Structure formats: structure tokens, C-alpha cells
Amino acid sequence: MQQLSTAIYSYFTALPINALYTSISGRLYNTMAPTNVLFPYVVFSYVSDTADFLFDGITDSVLVQFSIYSFSGQGSRSTAEIETIYDNLISLFDNAILTVTGYTFAQMNRVSTYGLRQDPEDDIWQLMVDYSIFLQKN
């Protein structure tokens, strides 16, 4: 999965700078954000990885979740901010072609979006987006 993590981050940081990068000031993290990170930010993590053994090799089906976080204490930026970041995320990653070392990339498809909710204790909004990524091992 190291290769896939690198490919996701490389796609995110590729020039020219994309709207997602700008809207979260480059704050995309793998698995967990650092303590006291500034808002807004996005964390991606692996939900599952299923290997299929076919006649022409191994195909991996990887489910990756992107979690968007926004602090509603920033006033009117709360839901508008997280919705803008969502739009930027799907614009960048829907049907994205990633270059993954050791694999032939097949496709990256958005599977579901859910969980726009606010934690009443700390005023943090969260929205989760799942992508299915199919990879063929070289």
C-alpha cells in the first residue's frame, strides 16, 4: 500500500496546483492528521484490500476513504467550506488515473459519500467519501 499512498499524494501535489490543494492549503494526511492541525484538512485511509487471483495475474480492489474536516467555529465557513472541499475532491479524484509503482492502474471510482455531520462538543464538521481503486499487479 506504500506505492498507492505515494501515488495518491503525488497526484494531489502535481503541478499545476489543483483546487483541492488550494482549498485545504496542502493539508492531506495518510491515516491520521497531526495533533493541533489547522482546519480544514483531509485524511485518507484504507478501508479494505481484496485480492483476486485471475489467469492473467493478481488484481487488487482497494477501498480508500477520504475524510474531510472543517471547524464550524470559523463562522459561515462551516458547511460551505466542507461542501466546497468535497466538490474539489471529487473533481480531482473521480476517474483519476494514478501511476502506482509495480501496478498497472485500472480505475478509480467514487463509491459513496456520507456522514456530513457536526460534532456538537467541538464544532467539527466531517464528510466521508469512499473510492474503489482497481489495480493489476505487473
WOMO-V900693 format. One record per pair of residues at least 6 apart in sequence whose C-alpha atoms are under 8 Angstrom apart, sorted by the first residue. I is the first residue (numbers start at 0). J is the second residue. Records with the same first field share a line. If there is no record, write none. Layout:
I = J ; J
//
This chain:
2 = 99 ; 100 ; 101
3 = 99 ; 100
4 = 29
5 = 99
6 = 97 ; 98 ; 99
7 = 97
8 = 27
10 = 97
11 = 17 ; 19 ; 20 ; 91
12 = 20 ; 25
17 = 91
18 = 87
19 = 84 ; 87 ; 88 ; 91
20 = 26
22 = 39 ; 83 ; 84 ; 87
23 = 38 ; 39 ; 40 ; 41 ; 84
24 = 40
26 = 39 ; 40 ; 41
27 = 40 ; 41 ; 42 ; 43
28 = 40 ; 41 ; 42 ; 43
29 = 42 ; 43 ; 44
30 = 42 ; 43 ; 44 ; 45
31 = 42 ; 43
32 = 42
38 = 68 ; 69 ; 70
39 = 67 ; 68 ; 69 ; 70 ; 81
40 = 67 ; 68 ; 69
41 = 65 ; 66 ; 67 ; 68
42 = 65 ; 66 ; 67
43 = 63 ; 64 ; 65 ; 66
44 = 63 ; 64 ; 65
45 = 61 ; 62 ; 63 ; 64
46 = 61 ; 62 ; 63 ; 64
47 = 61 ; 62 ; 63
48 = 59 ; 60 ; 61 ; 62
49 = 59 ; 60 ; 61
50 = 57 ; 58 ; 59 ; 60
51 = 57 ; 58 ; 59 ; 60
52 = 58
56 = 135 ; 136 ; 137
57 = 135 ; 136
58 = 133 ; 134 ; 135 ; 136
59 = 132 ; 133 ; 134 ; 135 ; 136
60 = 131 ; 132 ; 133 ; 134
61 = 131 ; 132 ; 133 ; 134
62 = 129 ; 130 ; 131 ; 132
63 = 129 ; 130 ; 131 ; 132
64 = 127 ; 128 ; 129 ; 130
65 = 127 ; 128 ; 129
66 = 125 ; 126 ; 127 ; 128
67 = 81 ; 84 ; 85 ; 124 ; 125 ; 126 ; 127
68 = 81 ; 123 ; 124 ; 125 ; 126
69 = 77 ; 78 ; 80 ; 81 ; 123 ; 124 ; 125
70 = 77 ; 122 ; 123 ; 124
71 = 77 ; 78 ; 122 ; 123 ; 124
72 = 122 ; 123
77 = 124
78 = 124
81 = 124 ; 125 ; 126
85 = 126
89 = 109
92 = 107
93 = 107 ; 108 ; 109
94 = 106 ; 107 ; 108 ; 109
95 = 106 ; 107 ; 108
96 = 104 ; 105 ; 106 ; 107
97 = 104
98 = 104
101 = 136 ; 137
102 = 134 ; 135 ; 136 ; 137
103 = 134 ; 135 ; 136 ; 137
104 = 133 ; 134 ; 135
105 = 132 ; 133 ; 134 ; 135
106 = 132 ; 133 ; 134
107 = 130 ; 131 ; 132 ; 133
108 = 130 ; 131 ; 132
109 = 128 ; 129 ; 130 ; 131
110 = 128 ; 129 ; 130 ; 131
111 = 128 ; 129 ; 130
112 = 126 ; 127 ; 128 ; 129
113 = 126 ; 127 ; 128
114 = 125 ; 126 ; 127
115 = 124 ; 125 ; 126 ; 127
116 = 124 ; 125 ; 126
117 = 123 ; 124 ; 125
118 = 124
//
